[in-house]
């Protein structure tokens, strides 16, 4: 399994951009500010590189349920986002 970084949600910005899915649910584009804490528990023996732990990054997600909007919870980056952050590359879904 490829490593995935995690962080804690510090802030959530609701952009107002919305879309509907096929079931009629309304999704809103949100930008989460997260602080990188560690790798997910599936990669427990990896150490977060120096200078990355504690880094605050912006993570773009689509939200529809009330539990999507909670602060103080863990968010796990996907594999591509983790790879980009480790290489210090910004993408459409992760930047700083």
N, C-alpha and C positions, 0 to 999 in steps of 0.2 A: 504494500500500500504506500502510495506517495504521501509525503508529509503535508500537513495542513496546519497553518498557524491559527491561533485563537487570540481574541482580545475581549475586553469588557466594554460594553456600550456606555459612552459618556453622554452623548447627545444625539438627538434625532431631528433632522430638518425635513419637514414635509414640503415637497416642492409644488404640490397642487396639480402636477401632471398625472392624469388618470387614464385608465383603460379598462374595458370590460372584457371578461373572458366568455367563453361559450356558454357557461352556466349562469351568466348575468351578474357575476360578482364584480364589484368595482375594486380595482387595484390602484394604489397610489405610489408613485415613485418617491422614495425616501433616501436621504443621505445620512448614514450613521457615522458618527465620530467614534472610533474605537481606539483603545489603548492596547497595544500588543502585549500579551502576558507570557505566552508559552506556545508550545506545539500541542495539538490535540492529544488526548489520552491514547490514541491509536499509535502514536509515535513518541512514547514516553522517554526514550533514551536520547533524543535529539536536544541539543542546547540551542537556544535562540542566540543568533550571532550578536556580538558586541555592538551596541548602538541601535539595535532593533527593538530590544525589550524596552517597553515604556514609550515607544514611538506612537504618536497619534496619527491615524490615517483615516481617510474618508472611504466609506464602503457604500456603494449604491445597491439598493435592494427594492423590490416591489412588495408592498404590504397591503394586506386586506383584513386580517383578523386583529382584534384588539391586543392580543399577546405579541404581535409583531412590533408594537410600539413601546416596549418596556426598556427602561434604562437599568444599568447595573447588571445585566445578564451577559452571559458569554455568547459571542458570535464566532463562528468558525469560517475562515476564508476557504474558498474552493481551491483546488490544486493549482489552477492557472493563476489565481490571485496570489497564492503563496509563492509560486515561482517568480512572478513579476516583482513582488516585494523583496524577495531575497536577492534579485538582480538589480534592485533599485530602479525599476521601470514602472511608469504610470500606465494605467489602462483605462478603459471606459468605466470599469466597476471599482477600481481602487486607485486612489491618488492621495497626495498630502500637500 
